[in-house]
Amino acid sequence: MGLVSRSVVGALVLVPASLSFFAPRREGVLSRSSVGRRVRSAVVASGASAHASGEAGSSGKKILVLGGDGFCGWPTALHLSNAGHDVTIVDNMSRRKIDVELGCDSLTPISHPEARLSAWHELTGKTIDFANIDVAEDYDRLAALIDSSRPDAIVHFAEQRAAPYSQKSEREKRYTVDNNVRGTHNVLTAIVEADACAHLVHLGTMGVYGYGTSGGEIPEGYIDVTLPGGRTSKILHPAYPGSVYHTTKCLDALLFQFYNKNDALRVTDLHQGIVWGTNTPLTAMDDRLLNRFDYDGDYGTVLNRFLMQAALGVPLTVYGTGGQTRAFIHISDTCKCIELAIDNPPETGAPVEIFNQVAETRRVRDIADIISKSTGVPARFLPNPRQEAAENELDVSNRKFRNLGFEPTLLDDALFDEVQLVARKYKDRCIPTKILPASFWNRKRALECKESDPAAPLQVPAPPQDQQQQPAAPAVA
């Protein structure tokens, strides 16, 4: 991709990773094993071969990855680049700024974007461009990029992604709404005004459905209903958000419906489960490509947090009874599903496409029990900082991705080991006090947590007999 510029206020200047914006290539700086070289050669060769063959998923599309410096965005950008696509990352490093605000860095030492992309070019010969743009605030620069680059697809990760952080105080609540909703609307408006015909792929959340007992399988986005008078219709599944963050994803969904109806925008909304894991084969190629690993009470996802605690010998902190059933997906599968969505865009004029991007569902206390038995580290039950049902069922359909050939990665001890190895390697970077919850859904929850004895386990009432042990529940295929 060449230089991009536009004669507007705050004009964008986009510089390829291979030019002087990035540090010079470092020849022979790192000593790497022959095994590592073979892995990298195989990865690069597979991407080059697929690109040359012209198969689906490797047609060299031009793709913008908004939020491409983040936990899901970074490995996805590498995955798409390796598949032969022309990738540009758009990010304002807001997540790194929140690290400073919270006083808690990623457990893994993540490199600056310049070093990351320079390393990627050095190792693979592939270039990923980078544009430092705040999607919510820098509309003119975002519009200039979309108008000039004419992307085939835009992958939208550029939102504040943590439910606990969104409940921290009025400041974080307002920031989450302002950033997420305004950012999504800016992207939609820019696509329309540029007449870009870009396919928008948005990373949503299973939390839009809510986590009350559903009473049946959750379909993929839409539900058939019978209206008064016997009329039938297909509508969006009722929204039941459990945090300010989840509410912004529901608002995103309504914006997608409007711009799809009004301007025939092609949109795919991915309702993703909780992501676990740390690295993909690509981010593991070199320490400069490492993905971030959040373990704190605001950004650390439950499974990653448990595995990190086990690696450090710290009791697993289970909230409430641990009876919350959640959907999970490995970080590698996130990348694969994004590519599948890009390769299978809806036709112009078709409704918003919605996929449930999940692998399986598990109850939180059952996951804690599995990890406790395999590591010998006990679980400790704490008062729940969240306003949610103590126990819930969750049956989810993921037929659409299955029909496209998706074979999900299920929870596996070997993959648990990979995360724990990362945690052990960087355990000196951990601040143990940051593991505990620091955000509370309301005053009542905050008071209950404050009054509890942090040194004593919570006396958890026994769950109903039929809910004491929930077997692995792969999403419905």
C-alpha angles and dihedrals in degrees: 000000000000130000115300124208139156133192098241134112107284091014117200122244112192118192123193117243092241093062132078095285085082131057115270116269113272112220117207096348096134125049109225131185123245087245090057091049091051091051092051092046091051092048094049092042092052091052093047092046093050091048092051093048093057092224121160110286093027105068094117099253121184107243134183114205107201110202090018094155093064137094095275099021098058099054089041092054090052092046092053093044091050089051089061102263125139102243132192121184117214115194140139095203091243091147090057089050090053088054088061091045093052094041091232125108128198110284087234115062102244119201126234113269091252092056092043095053094040089054091048091053092045094050100040108017088237124126127219115187123217133210121186100217132147101222092201097046108025100061096153093054092045091049090048091053094048093045094048101039097040094207121206091214138013119204110203116208094136100118136103097264108191122095094198092051089051089058097045098101141321089281095059092041092055093042092052093052094042094046100040103039096038091046093051092046091049091054092050093046093048092052091051096045092047091047083223100157088215120162109234116214110190127193106224130165141249085234091082087077093052127229102256117119102288097197091223147012116322108231124215105277102304134068132197112235138179112227127205110293092034096281115151125217142164114234138169111280107263112269119235107171121191101201142016088264092054089046091058089055089053089051089049088055092055091049089052091052092051098047091043091053097038103037103017092241114176109233134173115192116197116204098204130194126224110303120228134179129058115232139027123211088267099049088046092059094088137003089242089063096050117140121232120263118204118197103161126110094257105044105015109104113226100252095044089047092052092049092048091049091050091051090053095043091244116143112260109252109226117185118227114326092336087237094130110121114210138177118243138197132178118243091242090057091052088062093047093049093049089054092048090052092050091048092051108045121173117256118259107275094022119124121265107288115231126193129183100227101202139120104198144334127243137173112248096232091051090055090049089050092051092051093043092053093048096045106027091234112133127227123240120204116220132185108274113255089198130083099232144116113288091222130023142162123227124193113175134185119220097167095130096061091040089054089054091057100266112159106189126221108238127208106285135177091228091057090045087056091055091056092045091050089056090047093050092047093054101029091121087068092058121106102203095202089061091065094073120085113275100173126064130196095225142347094273092056091046091052093048092051093045093051095049120098105246090204095056128068118244114253099239119201113237111262120233112290094250091053101048094097122017116194122224109289115200112203112265111274 
